[in-house]
Amino acid sequence: MLEAVEALAREGRWCVGHLRYEAAAFDPAFDVHAADGPLAFINSLRGWPGADLVDDNAP
């Protein structure tokens, strides 16, 4: 998954998302609870929403 996200970022896309605490279950050294949803969620955007609304002169 991280390789796919990196490839999208190299194409100039914005990648945002989250990785759940329970994703540590991929490492048997950690003891975690069963997840009740996806372990990771990533979204990629061609541009940052509202980027044209940013005031570069703001303090």
PDB file of N, H, CA, C and O in Angstrom:
ATOM      1  N   MET A   1       0.816  -1.169   0.000  1.00  0.00           N
ATOM      2  CA  MET A   1       0.000   0.000   0.000  1.00  0.00           C
ATOM      3  C   MET A   1       0.875   1.253   0.000  1.00  0.00           C
ATOM      4  O   MET A   1       0.611   2.193  -0.750  1.00  0.00           O
ATOM      5  N   LEU A   2       1.896   1.270   0.822  1.00  0.00           N
ATOM      6  H   LEU A   2       2.110   0.507   1.432  1.00  0.00           H
ATOM      7  CA  LEU A   2       2.741   2.466   0.893  1.00  0.00           C
ATOM      8  C   LEU A   2       3.471   2.712  -0.422  1.00  0.00           C
ATOM      9  O   LEU A   2       3.706   3.863  -0.789  1.00  0.00           O
ATOM     10  N   GLU A   3       3.829   1.657  -1.131  1.00  0.00           N
ATOM     11  H   GLU A   3       3.638   0.721  -0.833  1.00  0.00           H
ATOM     12  CA  GLU A   3       4.468   1.828  -2.436  1.00  0.00           C
ATOM     13  C   GLU A   3       3.499   2.466  -3.427  1.00  0.00           C
ATOM     14  O   GLU A   3       3.899   3.304  -4.235  1.00  0.00           O
ATOM     15  N   ALA A   4       2.239   2.078  -3.368  1.00  0.00           N
ATOM     16  H   ALA A   4       1.914   1.397  -2.712  1.00  0.00           H
ATOM     17  CA  ALA A   4       1.223   2.673  -4.250  1.00  0.00           C
ATOM     18  C   ALA A   4       1.022   4.143  -3.912  1.00  0.00           C
ATOM     19  O   ALA A   4       0.895   4.973  -4.813  1.00  0.00           O
ATOM     20  N   VAL A   5       0.993   4.475  -2.632  1.00  0.00           N
ATOM     21  H   VAL A   5       1.097   3.802  -1.900  1.00  0.00           H
ATOM     22  CA  VAL A   5       0.838   5.869  -2.200  1.00  0.00           C
ATOM     23  C   VAL A   5       2.037   6.689  -2.654  1.00  0.00           C
ATOM     24  O   VAL A   5       1.880   7.812  -3.133  1.00  0.00           O
ATOM     25  N   GLU A   6       3.224   6.137  -2.505  1.00  0.00           N
ATOM     26  H   GLU A   6       3.352   5.225  -2.116  1.00  0.00           H
ATOM     27  CA  GLU A   6       4.423   6.853  -2.942  1.00  0.00           C
ATOM     28  C   GLU A   6       4.390   7.106  -4.447  1.00  0.00           C
ATOM     29  O   GLU A   6       4.775   8.184  -4.899  1.00  0.00           O
ATOM     30  N   ALA A   7       3.940   6.132  -5.224  1.00  0.00           N
ATOM     31  H   ALA A   7       3.628   5.256  -4.858  1.00  0.00           H
ATOM     32  CA  ALA A   7       3.852   6.302  -6.678  1.00  0.00           C
ATOM     33  C   ALA A   7       2.870   7.422  -7.025  1.00  0.00           C
ATOM     34  O   ALA A   7       3.146   8.229  -7.913  1.00  0.00           O
ATOM     35  N   LEU A   8       1.734   7.479  -6.341  1.00  0.00           N
ATOM     36  H   LEU A   8       1.510   6.823  -5.620  1.00  0.00           H
ATOM     37  CA  LEU A   8       0.770   8.556  -6.577  1.00  0.00           C
ATOM     38  C   LEU A   8       1.365   9.914  -6.220  1.00  0.00           C
ATOM     39  O   LEU A   8       1.176  10.887  -6.949  1.00  0.00           O
ATOM     40  N   ALA A   9       2.079   9.982  -5.107  1.00  0.00           N
ATOM     41  H   ALA A   9       2.233   9.191  -4.514  1.00  0.00           H
ATOM     42  CA  ALA A   9       2.706  11.238  -4.688  1.00  0.00           C
ATOM     43  C   ALA A   9       3.753  11.694  -5.703  1.00  0.00           C
ATOM     44  O   ALA A   9       3.883  12.889  -5.971  1.00  0.00           O
ATOM     45  N   ARG A  10       4.488  10.754  -6.259  1.00  0.00           N
ATOM     46  H   ARG A  10       4.382   9.783  -6.042  1.00  0.00           H
ATOM     47  CA  ARG A  10       5.499  11.106  -7.268  1.00  0.00           C
ATOM     48  C   ARG A  10       4.858  11.638  -8.544  1.00  0.00           C
ATOM     49  O   ARG A  10       5.494  12.366  -9.306  1.00  0.00           O
ATOM     50  N   GLU A  11       3.584  11.272  -8.778  1.00  0.00           N
ATOM     51  H   GLU A  11       3.067  10.681  -8.158  1.00  0.00           H
ATOM     52  CA  GLU A  11       2.841  11.793  -9.926  1.00  0.00           C
ATOM     53  C   GLU A  11       2.302  13.193  -9.643  1.00  0.00           C
ATOM     54  O   GLU A  11       1.695  13.811 -10.517  1.00  0.00           O
ATOM     55  N   GLY A  12       2.520  13.695  -8.429  1.00  0.00           N
ATOM     56  H   GLY A  12       3.013  13.192  -7.719  1.00  0.00           H
ATOM     57  CA  GLY A  12       2.088  15.027  -8.076  1.00  0.00           C
ATOM     58  C   GLY A  12       0.754  15.075  -7.341  1.00  0.00           C
ATOM     59  O   GLY A  12       0.197  16.153  -7.128  1.00  0.00           O
ATOM     60  N   ARG A  13       0.245  13.920  -6.955  1.00  0.00           N
ATOM     61  H   ARG A  13       0.697  13.045  -7.128  1.00  0.00           H
ATOM     62  CA  ARG A  13      -1.035  13.897  -6.257  1.00  0.00           C
ATOM     63  C   ARG A  13      -0.828  14.083  -4.761  1.00  0.00           C
ATOM     64  O   ARG A  13       0.208  13.701  -4.219  1.00  0.00           O
ATOM     65  N   TRP A  14      -1.823  14.674  -4.093  1.00  0.00           N
ATOM     66  H   TRP A  14      -2.665  14.985  -4.534  1.00  0.00           H
ATOM     67  CA  TRP A  14      -1.841  14.789  -2.642  1.00  0.00           C
ATOM     68  C   TRP A  14      -2.413  13.500  -2.094  1.00  0.00           C
ATOM     69  O   TRP A  14      -3.448  13.037  -2.574  1.00  0.00           O
ATOM     70  N   CYS A  15      -1.769  12.908  -1.104  1.00  0.00           N
ATOM     71  H   CYS A  15      -0.929  13.284  -0.714  1.00  0.00           H
ATOM     72  CA  CYS A  15      -2.244  11.671  -0.492  1.00  0.00           C
ATOM     73  C   CYS A  15      -2.471  11.917   0.997  1.00  0.00           C
ATOM     74  O   CYS A  15      -1.568  12.342   1.718  1.00  0.00           O
ATOM     75  N   VAL A  16      -3.678  11.643   1.433  1.00  0.00           N
ATOM     76  H   VAL A  16      -4.411  11.297   0.847  1.00  0.00           H
ATOM     77  CA  VAL A  16      -4.032  11.834   2.835  1.00  0.00           C
ATOM     78  C   VAL A  16      -4.748  10.587   3.336  1.00  0.00           C
ATOM     79  O   VAL A  16      -5.389   9.876   2.562  1.00  0.00           O
ATOM     80  N   GLY A  17      -4.635  10.333   4.607  1.00  0.00           N
ATOM     81  H   GLY A  17      -4.114  10.911   5.235  1.00  0.00           H
ATOM     82  CA  GLY A  17      -5.324   9.170   5.149  1.00  0.00           C
ATOM     83  C   GLY A  17      -4.925   8.913   6.585  1.00  0.00           C
ATOM     84  O   GLY A  17      -4.366   9.778   7.260  1.00  0.00           O
ATOM     85  N   HIS A  18      -5.223   7.711   7.036  1.00  0.00           N
ATOM     86  H   HIS A  18      -5.677   7.009   6.488  1.00  0.00           H
ATOM     87  CA  HIS A  18      -4.847   7.345   8.393  1.00  0.00           C
ATOM     88  C   HIS A  18      -4.525   5.858   8.464  1.00  0.00           C
ATOM     89  O   HIS A  18      -4.980   5.055   7.650  1.00  0.00           O
ATOM     90  N   LEU A  19      -3.746   5.536   9.440  1.00  0.00           N
ATOM     91  H   LEU A  19      -3.376   6.188  10.101  1.00  0.00           H
ATOM     92  CA  LEU A  19      -3.366   4.163   9.741  1.00  0.00           C
ATOM     93  C   LEU A  19      -3.839   3.882  11.155  1.00  0.00           C
ATOM     94  O   LEU A  19      -3.465   4.589  12.091  1.00  0.00           O
ATOM     95  N   ARG A  20      -4.659   2.856  11.313  1.00  0.00           N
ATOM     96  H   ARG A  20      -4.963   2.282  10.553  1.00  0.00           H
ATOM     97  CA  ARG A  20      -5.218   2.546  12.627  1.00  0.00           C
ATOM     98  C   ARG A  20      -4.171   1.917  13.538  1.00  0.00           C
ATOM     99  O   ARG A  20      -3.237   1.256  13.085  1.00  0.00           O
ATOM    100  N   TYR A  21      -4.351   2.137  14.809  1.00  0.00           N
ATOM    101  H   TYR A  21      -5.109   2.674  15.178  1.00  0.00           H
ATOM    102  CA  TYR A  21      -3.482   1.547  15.824  1.00  0.00           C
ATOM    103  C   TYR A  21      -3.403   0.041  15.642  1.00  0.00           C
ATOM    104  O   TYR A  21      -2.338  -0.554  15.812  1.00  0.00           O
ATOM    105  N   GLU A  22      -4.532  -0.580  15.296  1.00  0.00           N
ATOM    106  H   GLU A  22      -5.397  -0.097  15.159  1.00  0.00           H
ATOM    107  CA  GLU A  22      -4.573  -2.037  15.163  1.00  0.00           C
ATOM    108  C   GLU A  22      -3.740  -2.559  14.003  1.00  0.00           C
ATOM    109  O   GLU A  22      -3.533  -3.768  13.897  1.00  0.00           O
ATOM    110  N   ALA A  23      -3.261  -1.686  13.136  1.00  0.00           N
ATOM    111  H   ALA A  23      -3.429  -0.704  13.222  1.00  0.00           H
ATOM    112  CA  ALA A  23      -2.404  -2.116  12.040  1.00  0.00           C
ATOM    113  C   ALA A  23      -1.111  -2.726  12.570  1.00  0.00           C
ATOM    114  O   ALA A  23      -0.413  -3.427  11.838  1.00  0.00           O
ATOM    115  N   ALA A  24      -0.790  -2.471  13.816  1.00  0.00           N
ATOM    116  H   ALA A  24      -1.356  -1.902  14.411  1.00  0.00           H
ATOM    117  CA  ALA A  24       0.395  -3.074  14.435  1.00  0.00           C
ATOM    118  C   ALA A  24       0.265  -4.593  14.486  1.00  0.00           C
ATOM    119  O   ALA A  24       1.247  -5.286  14.752  1.00  0.00           O
ATOM    120  N   ALA A  25      -0.931  -5.120  14.235  1.00  0.00           N
ATOM    121  H   ALA A  25      -1.729  -4.557  14.019  1.00  0.00           H
ATOM    122  CA  ALA A  25      -1.143  -6.570  14.247  1.00  0.00           C
ATOM    123  C   ALA A  25      -0.306  -7.268  13.182  1.00  0.00           C
ATOM    124  O   ALA A  25      -0.117  -8.483  13.240  1.00  0.00           O
ATOM    125  N   PHE A  26       0.197  -6.510  12.211  1.00  0.00           N
ATOM    126  H   PHE A  26       0.044  -5.523  12.164  1.00  0.00           H
ATOM    127  CA  PHE A  26       1.066  -7.107  11.200  1.00  0.00           C
ATOM    128  C   PHE A  26       2.408  -7.520  11.800  1.00  0.00           C
ATOM    129  O   PHE A  26       3.141  -8.304  11.197  1.00  0.00           O
ATOM    130  N   ASP A  27       2.726  -7.008  12.955  1.00  0.00           N
ATOM    131  H   ASP A  27       2.130  -6.371  13.445  1.00  0.00           H
ATOM    132  CA  ASP A  27       3.957  -7.364  13.658  1.00  0.00           C
ATOM    133  C   ASP A  27       3.568  -8.207  14.871  1.00  0.00           C
ATOM    134  O   ASP A  27       2.941  -7.696  15.799  1.00  0.00           O
ATOM    135  N   PRO A  28       3.931  -9.487  14.876  1.00  0.00           N
ATOM    136  CA  PRO A  28       3.522 -10.365  15.970  1.00  0.00           C
ATOM    137  C   PRO A  28       4.079  -9.951  17.337  1.00  0.00           C
ATOM    138  O   PRO A  28       3.659 -10.498  18.356  1.00  0.00           O
ATOM    139  N   ALA A  29       4.999  -9.010  17.377  1.00  0.00           N
ATOM    140  H   ALA A  29       5.340  -8.565  16.548  1.00  0.00           H
ATOM    141  CA  ALA A  29       5.555  -8.567  18.652  1.00  0.00           C
ATOM    142  C   ALA A  29       4.543  -7.718  19.427  1.00  0.00           C
ATOM    143  O   ALA A  29       4.697  -7.515  20.631  1.00  0.00           O
ATOM    144  N   PHE A  30       3.493  -7.216  18.728  1.00  0.00           N
ATOM    145  H   PHE A  30       3.368  -7.381  17.749  1.00  0.00           H
ATOM    146  CA  PHE A  30       2.506  -6.352  19.360  1.00  0.00           C
ATOM    147  C   PHE A  30       1.213  -7.120  19.612  1.00  0.00           C
ATOM    148  O   PHE A  30       0.790  -7.942  18.799  1.00  0.00           O
ATOM    149  N   ASP A  31       0.606  -6.837  20.736  1.00  0.00           N
ATOM    150  H   ASP A  31       0.950  -6.169  21.396  1.00  0.00           H
ATOM    151  CA  ASP A  31      -0.663  -7.447  21.109  1.00  0.00           C
ATOM    152  C   ASP A  31      -1.742  -6.378  20.971  1.00  0.00           C
ATOM    153  O   ASP A  31      -1.751  -5.411  21.733  1.00  0.00           O
ATOM    154  N   VAL A  32      -2.649  -6.536  20.011  1.00  0.00           N
ATOM    155  H   VAL A  32      -2.642  -7.321  19.392  1.00  0.00           H
ATOM    156  CA  VAL A  32      -3.675  -5.527  19.763  1.00  0.00           C
ATOM    157  C   VAL A  32      -5.052  -6.176  19.689  1.00  0.00           C
ATOM    158  O   VAL A  32      -5.171  -7.397  19.587  1.00  0.00           O
ATOM    159  N   HIS A  33      -6.080  -5.354  19.742  1.00  0.00           N
ATOM    160  H   HIS A  33      -5.984  -4.362  19.826  1.00  0.00           H
ATOM    161  CA  HIS A  33      -7.459  -5.808  19.613  1.00  0.00           C
ATOM    162  C   HIS A  33      -7.797  -6.009  18.132  1.00  0.00           C
ATOM    163  O   HIS A  33      -7.147  -5.435  17.259  1.00  0.00           O
ATOM    164  N   ALA A  34      -8.802  -6.817  17.862  1.00  0.00           N
ATOM    165  H   ALA A  34      -9.329  -7.284  18.572  1.00  0.00           H
ATOM    166  CA  ALA A  34      -9.263  -7.004  16.491  1.00  0.00           C
ATOM    167  C   ALA A  34      -9.855  -5.689  15.975  1.00  0.00           C
ATOM    168  O   ALA A  34     -10.552  -4.988  16.709  1.00  0.00           O
ATOM    169  N   ALA A  35      -9.581  -5.368  14.745  1.00  0.00           N
ATOM    170  H   ALA A  35      -9.015  -5.937  14.149  1.00  0.00           H
ATOM    171  CA  ALA A  35     -10.081  -4.128  14.152  1.00  0.00           C
ATOM    172  C   ALA A  35     -11.533  -4.304  13.723  1.00  0.00           C
ATOM    173  O   ALA A  35     -11.944  -5.394  13.322  1.00  0.00           O
ATOM    174  N   ASP A  36     -12.303  -3.226  13.810  1.00  0.00           N
ATOM    175  H   ASP A  36     -11.969  -2.341  14.135  1.00  0.00           H
ATOM    176  CA  ASP A  36     -13.692  -3.269  13.370  1.00  0.00           C
ATOM    177  C   ASP A  36     -13.881  -2.512  12.058  1.00  0.00           C
ATOM    178  O   ASP A  36     -14.997  -2.119  11.720  1.00  0.00           O
ATOM    179  N   GLY A  37     -12.811  -2.311  11.333  1.00  0.00           N
ATOM    180  H   GLY A  37     -11.903  -2.630  11.608  1.00  0.00           H
ATOM    181  CA  GLY A  37     -12.861  -1.608  10.052  1.00  0.00           C
ATOM    182  C   GLY A  37     -11.519  -1.729   9.357  1.00  0.00           C
ATOM    183  O   GLY A  37     -10.666  -2.504   9.790  1.00  0.00           O
ATOM    184  N   PRO A  38     -11.318  -0.976   8.286  1.00  0.00           N
ATOM    185  CA  PRO A  38     -10.047  -1.054   7.555  1.00  0.00           C
ATOM    186  C   PRO A  38      -8.872  -0.597   8.419  1.00  0.00           C
ATOM    187  O   PRO A  38      -9.001   0.318   9.233  1.00  0.00           O
ATOM    188  N   LEU A  39      -7.736  -1.244   8.229  1.00  0.00           N
ATOM    189  H   LEU A  39      -7.631  -1.987   7.568  1.00  0.00           H
ATOM    190  CA  LEU A  39      -6.540  -0.884   8.995  1.00  0.00           C
ATOM    191  C   LEU A  39      -5.893   0.397   8.472  1.00  0.00           C
ATOM    192  O   LEU A  39      -5.225   1.120   9.211  1.00  0.00           O
ATOM    193  N   ALA A  40      -6.103   0.658   7.194  1.00  0.00           N
ATOM    194  H   ALA A  40      -6.646   0.071   6.594  1.00  0.00           H
ATOM    195  CA  ALA A  40      -5.553   1.871   6.609  1.00  0.00           C
ATOM    196  C   ALA A  40      -6.548   2.413   5.602  1.00  0.00           C
ATOM    197  O   ALA A  40      -7.253   1.657   4.933  1.00  0.00           O
ATOM    198  N   PHE A  41      -6.594   3.732   5.502  1.00  0.00           N
ATOM    199  H   PHE A  41      -6.022   4.346   6.045  1.00  0.00           H
ATOM    200  CA  PHE A  41      -7.432   4.384   4.510  1.00  0.00           C
ATOM    201  C   PHE A  41      -6.624   5.529   3.930  1.00  0.00           C
ATOM    202  O   PHE A  41      -6.164   6.405   4.663  1.00  0.00           O
ATOM    203  N   ILE A  42      -6.454   5.524   2.626  1.00  0.00           N
ATOM    204  H   ILE A  42      -6.828   4.813   2.031  1.00  0.00           H
ATOM    205  CA  ILE A  42      -5.704   6.570   1.947  1.00  0.00           C
ATOM    206  C   ILE A  42      -6.548   7.077   0.790  1.00  0.00           C
ATOM    207  O   ILE A  42      -7.162   6.287   0.072  1.00  0.00           O
ATOM    208  N   ASN A  43      -6.582   8.387   0.608  1.00  0.00           N
ATOM    209  H   ASN A  43      -6.084   9.029   1.191  1.00  0.00           H
ATOM    210  CA  ASN A  43      -7.262   8.993  -0.524  1.00  0.00           C
ATOM    211  C   ASN A  43      -6.236   9.839  -1.263  1.00  0.00           C
ATOM    212  O   ASN A  43      -5.369  10.452  -0.641  1.00  0.00           O
ATOM    213  N   SER A  44      -6.332   9.873  -2.577  1.00  0.00           N
ATOM    214  H   SER A  44      -7.037   9.374  -3.082  1.00  0.00           H
ATOM    215  CA  SER A  44      -5.414  10.723  -3.343  1.00  0.00           C
ATOM    216  C   SER A  44      -6.229  11.754  -4.108  1.00  0.00           C
ATOM    217  O   SER A  44      -7.318  11.467  -4.606  1.00  0.00           O
ATOM    218  N   LEU A  45      -5.686  12.947  -4.189  1.00  0.00           N
ATOM    219  H   LEU A  45      -4.801  13.180  -3.784  1.00  0.00           H
ATOM    220  CA  LEU A  45      -6.359  14.073  -4.824  1.00  0.00           C
ATOM    221  C   LEU A  45      -5.439  14.678  -5.876  1.00  0.00           C
ATOM    222  O   LEU A  45      -4.226  14.743  -5.682  1.00  0.00           O
ATOM    223  N   ARG A  46      -6.007  15.112  -6.972  1.00  0.00           N
ATOM    224  H   ARG A  46      -6.993  15.059  -7.129  1.00  0.00           H
ATOM    225  CA  ARG A  46      -5.199  15.760  -8.019  1.00  0.00           C
ATOM    226  C   ARG A  46      -4.704  17.133  -7.569  1.00  0.00           C
ATOM    227  O   ARG A  46      -3.661  17.603  -8.026  1.00  0.00           O
ATOM    228  N   GLY A  47      -5.442  17.765  -6.687  1.00  0.00           N
ATOM    229  H   GLY A  47      -6.289  17.384  -6.316  1.00  0.00           H
ATOM    230  CA  GLY A  47      -5.061  19.063  -6.134  1.00  0.00           C
ATOM    231  C   GLY A  47      -5.657  19.181  -4.752  1.00  0.00           C
ATOM    232  O   GLY A  47      -6.578  18.443  -4.403  1.00  0.00           O
ATOM    233  N   TRP A  48      -5.150  20.084  -3.980  1.00  0.00           N
ATOM    234  H   TRP A  48      -4.401  20.683  -4.264  1.00  0.00           H
ATOM    235  CA  TRP A  48      -5.668  20.244  -2.620  1.00  0.00           C
ATOM    236  C   TRP A  48      -6.927  21.090  -2.683  1.00  0.00           C
ATOM    237  O   TRP A  48      -6.891  22.199  -3.216  1.00  0.00           O
ATOM    238  N   PRO A  49      -8.065  20.586  -2.141  1.00  0.00           N
ATOM    239  CA  PRO A  49      -9.314  21.346  -2.194  1.00  0.00           C
ATOM    240  C   PRO A  49      -9.171  22.712  -1.519  1.00  0.00           C
ATOM    241  O   PRO A  49      -8.669  22.812  -0.399  1.00  0.00           O
ATOM    242  N   GLY A  50      -9.610  23.743  -2.203  1.00  0.00           N
ATOM    243  H   GLY A  50     -10.018  23.661  -3.112  1.00  0.00           H
ATOM    244  CA  GLY A  50      -9.546  25.090  -1.653  1.00  0.00           C
ATOM    245  C   GLY A  50      -8.169  25.720  -1.729  1.00  0.00           C
ATOM    246  O   GLY A  50      -7.961  26.794  -1.165  1.00  0.00           O
ATOM    247  N   ALA A  51      -7.229  25.093  -2.403  1.00  0.00           N
ATOM    248  H   ALA A  51      -7.398  24.221  -2.862  1.00  0.00           H
ATOM    249  CA  ALA A  51      -5.863  25.621  -2.452  1.00  0.00           C
ATOM    250  C   ALA A  51      -5.840  27.026  -3.044  1.00  0.00           C
ATOM    251  O   ALA A  51      -4.988  27.840  -2.685  1.00  0.00           O
ATOM    252  N   ASP A  52      -6.776  27.313  -3.951  1.00  0.00           N
ATOM    253  H   ASP A  52      -7.467  26.652  -4.242  1.00  0.00           H
ATOM    254  CA  ASP A  52      -6.803  28.646  -4.547  1.00  0.00           C
ATOM    255  C   ASP A  52      -7.360  29.686  -3.581  1.00  0.00           C
ATOM    256  O   ASP A  52      -7.347  30.880  -3.881  1.00  0.00           O
ATOM    257  N   LEU A  53      -7.849  29.241  -2.422  1.00  0.00           N
ATOM    258  H   LEU A  53      -7.859  28.271  -2.178  1.00  0.00           H
ATOM    259  CA  LEU A  53      -8.389  30.152  -1.428  1.00  0.00           C
ATOM    260  C   LEU A  53      -7.348  30.552  -0.377  1.00  0.00           C
ATOM    261  O   LEU A  53      -7.628  31.388   0.482  1.00  0.00           O
ATOM    262  N   VAL A  54      -6.175  29.971  -0.439  1.00  0.00           N
ATOM    263  H   VAL A  54      -5.948  29.291  -1.137  1.00  0.00           H
ATOM    264  CA  VAL A  54      -5.141  30.254   0.553  1.00  0.00           C
ATOM    265  C   VAL A  54      -4.569  31.651   0.317  1.00  0.00           C
ATOM    266  O   VAL A  54      -4.209  32.016  -0.802  1.00  0.00           O
ATOM    267  N   ASP A  55      -4.497  32.421   1.404  1.00  0.00           N
ATOM    268  H   ASP A  55      -4.790  32.125   2.313  1.00  0.00           H
ATOM    269  CA  ASP A  55      -3.921  33.771   1.331  1.00  0.00           C
ATOM    270  C   ASP A  55      -2.452  33.675   1.711  1.00  0.00           C
ATOM    271  O   ASP A  55      -2.124  33.517   2.887  1.00  0.00           O
ATOM    272  N   ASP A  56      -1.566  33.768   0.725  1.00  0.00           N
ATOM    273  H   ASP A  56      -1.833  33.896  -0.230  1.00  0.00           H
ATOM    274  CA  ASP A  56      -0.125  33.650   0.981  1.00  0.00           C
ATOM    275  C   ASP A  56       0.406  34.794   1.839  1.00  0.00           C
ATOM    276  O   ASP A  56       1.508  34.703   2.380  1.00  0.00           O
ATOM    277  N   ASN A  57      -0.373  35.872   1.967  1.00  0.00           N
ATOM    278  H   ASN A  57      -1.268  35.945   1.528  1.00  0.00           H
ATOM    279  CA  ASN A  57       0.067  37.013   2.765  1.00  0.00           C
ATOM    280  C   ASN A  57      -0.465  36.963   4.196  1.00  0.00           C
ATOM    281  O   ASN A  57      -0.211  37.877   4.981  1.00  0.00           O
ATOM    282  N   ALA A  58      -1.193  35.917   4.538  1.00  0.00           N
ATOM    283  H   ALA A  58      -1.399  35.175   3.901  1.00  0.00           H
ATOM    284  CA  ALA A  58      -1.757  35.830   5.898  1.00  0.00           C
ATOM    285  C   ALA A  58      -0.628  35.601   6.909  1.00  0.00           C
ATOM    286  O   ALA A  58       0.365  34.939   6.606  1.00  0.00           O
ATOM    287  N   PRO A  59      -0.796  36.160   8.118  1.00  0.00           N
ATOM    288  CA  PRO A  59       0.266  35.988   9.151  1.00  0.00           C
ATOM    289  C   PRO A  59       0.387  34.546   9.590  1.00  0.00           C
ATOM    290  O   PRO A  59       1.218  34.227  10.439  1.00  0.00           O
TER     291      PRO A  59
END
